[in-house]
């Protein structure tokens, strides 16, 4: 489960109004890769974009959970990059087709338990670089909807189960928000870091038909 438009800087760069409710979309497990695996650029697109995100892993079944009880359902936190195929994302009003391409979403490097981080993993520096150039740098305190609010909202819709992963949204600095737009290219190294949660390093490779 993923959130879009959850940092004010990203909302502004994409020219969107501030949402009143969490903007949700999904990824399938086939889109996930490990912390040091290659990220696969699909042969049907060159518009591959980076999106550093805090990942929340559910540890206990959650259904109709109130915000004040939500953090008790967290097993831990991890690093995610919601790498997005932008032109496919914008083919329709629904995000899904651009968000769940095979082997595009790195996760890791470990699960950091809640006792090792501030409540709700708030106040952590989050950043993303491409070939050593910083593209995103922000702080999880700036989440529009915080971790507890997200869990409460999603658990109203569907039961969250142990092992479920929630990607909480990305800050400003994505390639599609730049003028001119900048996208990832084969051979580039994508590094995503969250203070206290670790760092993932992934190389972009181009898939062949």
Secondary structure, DSSP 8 states (H G I E B T S, - for coil): -EEES-BHHHHHHTT----SS-EEE---GGGEE-TTS-EEE-TT-S-EE--EEEEEEE-S-BSS--HHHHGGGEEEEEEEE--EEHHHHTTSS--HHHH--TT-EEEEEEEE-GGGSSGGGTT-EEEEEETTEEEEEEEGGGBSS-HHHHHHHHHHHS-B-TT-EEE----S--GGGSSS-----TT-EEEEEETTTEEEEEEEEE---
